Amino acid sequence: MLVWAIGTGTVNDSFTIANTMPNILFELLFGGVLTSVVVPLLVRAQDDADRGAAYTQRMLTVGLVVLLGGTVVAVLAAPAFTSLYIPEGSRASAELTTAFARLVLPEIFFYGVFALLSAVLNASNLFRQAAWAPVANNVVVIATLAVFMAMPGQISLDPVRMGEPKLLVLGIGVTAGIAVQAGVLVPAVVRSGFRFRWRWGLDARMKEFGGLALWVLAYVVVSNIAITVTTRVLATGDPGGVAIYSNAWLLFQLPYGVIGVSLLTAIMPRLSRNAADGDTRKVVADLSYGSRIATVLLVPIAAVLTVIGVPLGIALFHGGANSAEDAARLGQALAVSAFGLLPYALVMLQLRVFYAMKDARTPTLIMVVMTVVKVPLLYLCPQLLEGRQVVLGVMLINSLTFVIGAIVGQVWLWVSLGHLRSRRALGVILWSVAASALGVLVAVLAGLLLPDSGGRIMAAVEVAVQSATGLGVAFGVLYLLRIEELTPATKRLSRLLGRAKRA
């Protein structure tokens, strides 16, 4: 809807850069620590006589204070952050980016509240509420964009007016969505039996938290060096590069968000408990199981995304203020990067294993390796590619970096844990690739039978037909081969079909 409303030009680039700032700054303040370190520590604290209530209250108190202070500083420093991400001579608007940043940087605090409350729920093996909370955010943002599109006029660029109604509606509405996302978790936390009260002072175990947090902070800093360079490189290309990259990256993450995040969220408490008990065999079993399930589910999806990238971009993003050409370019960016989907999921899983073992140093070192490879390649993009192709090069390099990260992480885990059941995982990978290749062949042949009109409707038909044939063949072959790791998905699908029939 955002692309329909403002296209993929300078306004969207400016908004996207501004709306990226709260995510990055939240990660620097607390995000990486919360998602990687807090859940394992809260699980361990449940062995206390009070089931970890006091420890959790202290952690929440510290977290809320840090988040509030950091948010205030960030809003005041909005122009400085803009200059960091937009180089001089860029085609993005620094003035408009700063105006949006002042409105969306308060998201930092609400992101933090959401992450803190999610950690409390996840540590108690309660996952549903946090999984559904972003839906409330999306509803608010959709309503905001509907109001935005109904309002007359356009956001002005020369000059930029901070009090312009459409600018205020977009900026404040997006921030309100994150606030609602955090707020809907409060009733769930109360129902879980936890009661928050301000508890000052540091638990002795906070020192352990601090040591781990410093390494996680270093990880976030290194990763955000790559993000900053990515944004600056994209800003030097043709207008729309930042917006196209952002939306292609969101589409890239969608399968991982549905499958990978659900897998990690469910495995993390068990993995943390096994690591706390020093049971290396079970930790390896969790790692191997997670890797194999991710493989059989994500490899076919990545393969089909390579085929349907362009029609998917046209079907979703052509319309309103956005041209068919820019929509196709967005789809191309997704297609050239789809091969990195499984490596991305494996990197995320590997990092969680290290954190569960209270090793926050190794993930940071892995990220250093990835960044050292990525940054020089990013700077080559504007030198080797013309302006409209820079975003394609950036997306390709992004996925290549995850391939390197997955390889390095696997080797490091082998050194740390010993035997990783790699032969079984390799077998699953080979069968998945073979089945996916067959699915791609069938999807391409199906696409050749369809007329090429270049319109949104025909593009949507093409996506539906090629997805159904490609995924149907790939997963069908895996099912016929009786790949054990596909069983959880087939059982879940059977239950859903059973409920649909009863309804």
N, C-alpha and C positions, 0 to 999 in steps of 0.2 A: 504493500500500500504506500509505503514511503517513496518507492521508486515511481509508482503511478502519480503520486502527488507532486513531486519536485524533480523527477527525472534522475539522471545519473551525471549531472553537470556540476558546476561550481558550488551551487547551494547544497547539494547532497554531499559533495566532498567535504565542505566546511562542517556540516552537521555531523557527518560520520567521524571526522577527526575529533570534534568536540566531545561526541558521545563515547568515544574510545577512552578519553582521558579518565573518567571516573573508574572505569574498569581497571586501567593500568595502575592508577594511584591507589585504588583499593587493594590490589594485589601487593603493591609495595608496602602498604600499611599493615595488612593483616591477612589478605586473601589466601596467599599461598600457604601461610602457616595454618589457617583455619582448615582448609581442605585436606592438608597433608599430615598435620601433626596433632591437631586437637582431638579428632575422633579417637585415634589410638590411646591418647592420654586419658580421655574421659572414660574409655572402656576399662583401662587399668584402675582408675579411681573408683570404679563401682565395687571394688573389693573392700573399700572403707566401710566402717560401721554404719555410716549414714548413706551408703550407696553412692558416694561421691557428690552429695548435694553441696557441701561447703566448698569443695574444690571447684565445682562448676560455677557457683556463685562468684567466687573470686575471679575466675577466668572471665566471666561475663562482665564483671565490674571493670577489670583492666581493659578488656576489649572495647567496651562502650566509650570509656574515657579517651582512649587512643583514637578511636574512629571520629568522635566529635571534634577533638582538637585538630586532627588531620584534615577533616572536611573544611573547617573554617579557614585554615591556612591555604588550602587548595583553591578555594573560591577567590581569596584575595590575590593569589598568585596566578590567576588565569592567563593574563597576557604573557607571562614568562613561559608557561607551558605551551602556549600557541607558538611562540618563536622556536621552541624546541622541535616541534613536529612539522612546521612549515618553513622551509628555507627561503631566503631572499630570492626573488625572481620566480617563485612558484606561481602556478596558475590558480591555486586555491586562494580564497579570501581570508587573510589573517584577521581582519576586523570582524567579519561575520563569525568566524570560528571562535573568537574571544567572546562575542555576544552569546552564542549558544553555550559556551563553556560555563559562563557565570550561572546559567539556568540549570545545567545538568550536573555540575560537579557535586551538588548536595546528594546525588545518588550514592556517593561513597558511603555515607553513613547508613543508608538503608540497605545497600548491598551487605554491609557488615552485620547489621542486625539479622538479615535473612540467613547469612552464613553461620552466625553464632547459634541461632535457634535451630537451624537444620542440623548442626553438629550435635546439639543436645538430643534431638529426636533420633538421629541415626545411631548414636551411641546406645540408645535404648531399643534398637532394631525397629524403629518406626520410620518408614520410608515414604509412605503414600502422600502424606501432607506436603512434604517438601517437594515431591515430584510434581504435584498439581499446582503448587503456588504460582509458578511462572505463567500458568494459564490466566490467572487473574490479572497479571501484569499485561499480558497480550490483549485481553479484553479492554483494559483501560487505554492502551496505546492505539488499538483499532478505533475506539470511539474518538480519541484525540485526532487521529488522521482523518476520520470522517468529518469532524467539525472543521478541521483545517481546509479540506477540499471544498467544503460548502461556503467558506468565507471568500469574499471577492478580493481581487488583487494578487500581487506577488510579493515575496520578500525582496526588499530592495538591497542592492549591492553597492551602489554609489549614489548617496552615502548609505551606510548601514545605520539603521535606527533601532536602538535597543528597546524602545517602547512600542515598536510596531506590533499590532495585535497578532498577526499570523506567526511571527517569531516567538512571541510569548506563549501562545497556545501550544506550539510544537515543543518548545523547551520545557515548559512547566508540566505539560501533559505526560511527556516521557518520564520525567522525574516522579510524577505521581504514580505511574505504573509500578516503579520499583518500590515505592513506599507501600503500596497496597500488597505487593508480593511479600514484603516482610511482615505486614500487619496480619495477614491471614494465618500465619503460623502461631500467633500468640494463643488462640484458643486451643490449638493442638498441644502446645507445650503445657498449658494448664491442665488439660485432660490427662496428660501423661503422669501427673502427680508432682512435677517439679514446681517449686515456688521460688521465684527470684526475690532476693533482697540485696541491697548494697552490702558487700562484705569487703572491707579494706584490709590491706596487709597482704603479704606474699606467703603462700604455702612453700614449704621447703622444696617441694617437687617443681615449683615454678622455675627453679634454676635449671632443671632438666629441660623444661619447656623453652627457656631462654636460649640454651645452647643449641637446641634443634632449630629454634626460630631464626637464629642468626644465619645458619646455613641455608634455610629456606628463603630468607630475605635475599641472600646472595644469589640464589637460583633465580628469583624473580627479577632482580636487577639485571642479571646477565640476559635473561630472556627478553626483557624490555629494551635492552640495547638493540636486539634484532628487530623488535617491533618498531622502534623509533626509526631505525635505518629503513625498514620497509616502507613506512609512511612517507618519509622524505623522498625516497626513490620514486614512489608512486606519484607524489605531488609534482615531480618534474616532468611526468609524461603528459599526455593529452588530458583535458578535463574529464572527470568521471572515473579515472583510474582507481581512486581511493574507494568510491562508492561501489564500483564493480568488484573490486577485491573483497570488500566487506561482505557483500551479498553472496558472492561465490564461496567465501569462507564459511558463511552461515549454512549454505546448502551442503557444503562438504561435511560440516559437523553434524548435520541432521541425523544420518544413520548412526553415527557414533553416539549422539545424544540419546537416541532411542534404545540402542543396544548396549554400547560401551559403558555409558554412565550408569545405566540400570545394573549392569553386571558388576561394575566396580563398587557401587553403593551397597549391593547385597553381599559382596565378598569381603569388603573392607573390615567390618567388625569381626568376622570369623578369622580373617587373615591376621588381624591385630592380636586376637586372643591366642592363636597358635604361635605367633612370634613371641608374645609375652611368656608363653609356657616353654619357649626354647625348643619347640617341636619342628625342627627343620624339615623333616619328611612331609609333614602336613602343609607347611608353607610352600614347598616345591609342588605338592599336589594341587594346592589352590592356584598357584601361578600357571601350571601346565593346563589345568582345567579351563581357567579363564582365557588363556591364549588360544586353546583349541576351539572353544565356542565362538570367540571373536573371529577366528579364521573362517569357519564354515558359514557364518552369517554375513560377514563384511566383504569377503572376497567376491562373491557373486554380485553384490550390490555395487562395489567399486567398478567391476568390469562393465556392468550395464550402464552406469553413470558415464563411462567413457563414450558409449554409443549415443546416449540420449541427451548429452550435455547441451548441445546447441538448441534442439527443439524444446528442451525443458526451459532454457533461458527465454526463448521467444514466448512460450505458453504462459509463463509466470510474469514476465517483466515488460513485455511489449504492450503499451497502452498508456493512456493519459499523457503525461509529459515525457514519456520515454520512447525513443525510436526503436524500430525493429533491429537496426544495425547495432545499437548499444546492447539490446537484449541478447542478440546473438553473440556479441563479444563476451558478455557475462557467462553465457553457456559454454563458450570455448574455454574460458578460464577454469570452469568446473571440470570440463572433460580432460584437460591436460594435467590436472592435479589429482584426479580420482585414484590413481595408483597408490597414493600416500595414505589412503584411509585406514587400511589394516596396520601399517607401521605406526601411524599416529595412535591408534588404540593400544598397540603393544607397548609403546613408550609410556603412555599414561598408566598402564597396568604395572609395568616394571618399576616406575617411580613409586607407586603405592607400596610395592613389596619392600623397597628400601626404607621407606618411611615407617612401615610397620615394624621393621627391625631396628627402629630408632637410629637409622643411618641417613642423616640429611645431607652429609657431605657428598656422597657419590652422585645423587641426582644433580647437584650443582656442577660437579666436574663433567658429567655427561652433557649438561646444557652448555658448558664452556666449549666443548668439542663441537657441538652442533652450531653454535654461534660463530666460532672461528671459521667453519666451513661456509656458513650461510652469508655472512656480511660481504666478503669479497665478491661472491657470485652476484649478490644484489646490485653492487655498484657497477658490475659489468652490463647489467640490463640496459640502462640508458645509452651505453656506448655501442652495443651490438644490435639493439632493436629500435625500430621507429616508434614514435610516441604512442600510438594506439596498441602496440604489441607489448609494451613494457609490463602491463598487468599480467599478461599470459606468462611471461618469463618469471615474474615474481611468484606466481602460484606454482609453477613447475619447480622452482628452487625450494619453495616451502615444503612440498611433498618429498623432494629428494633429501632434504635435511632430516625428515622423520625416518626415512629409510636408514640413514647413517646412525641416527639416535637409537633405533631399535636394535641394530647390529651391535653397537657399542654396549648398550644396556644388557643384551643377552650374554655377551662375553663376560661382562662384569659380574652378572649374577652367577654365571658358571664358576667364576673364581671364588665368589663368596659362599655359594651354597653347594657346589659340587654338581653331581648328576642332576640334570633338569628334565629328564624324560624327553630329550630333544628328538630322539628317533620317532617317537609316536607323534609329536607335534609336526615334524617334517612330513610325515606321511599324510597327515590331515591337510597340510598346506598343498602338497602335490595333487592330491585328489580334488581339492577345492579349486585349484587353478585349472586343472583339466576340465572339470565340470563347467567352470565359468567360461572357459574358452569356447566350449561347445555352445553355451548359452549365448555368447556374443555373436557367434556365427549365425545362429538362428535369428537373433534380433536384427542383424544387418540385412539378412535376406528378407525378413518381414518388412523392413523399412523400404527396400527396393520395390516392393509391390504397391506401396502407397504413393498417391500423387503428391507432387511437390508444389504447393501453392504459396508457401512462405508466410501464410497467415497464422494467427493465434489458434484458431479452431483446428486447423490441420496439424499444427505443431502439437497440440494437446492430444489429438488422435494418435499421432506418431509416438508420443511418449507412452501413452496407454498400451498401444499394441506392442511396441518393442520392449517395454518393461515386463509385460505379462509373458511374452514369449521367452525373452532372455532369462528372466528370473525363474519362470516355470520350468524351463529345460535344466538350468543349473541346479536348482534345488531338487528337481525330480531325479536327476542323475545321482545326486548325493544321497537321496532317500533310497533309491534302488540299490546303491552300494552299501546300504545299511551303516552309514557313518554314525557312530554312536553319539557324537557331539551335537547332532541335529535333533536328537530326541527331545530335549527340553522345549525346543521351539515347536515341534510337531504336536507334542502333548498340549502345549498352551493353545495352539490353533484349534485342536480338536475340542478343547473345553469351550472356547469361544463359539465355535460352530454349533456345539451342543446347546449352548445357552440361546443362540439365535433361533434354532429350530424350536426350542421350547417356548420362546417368546412369540 
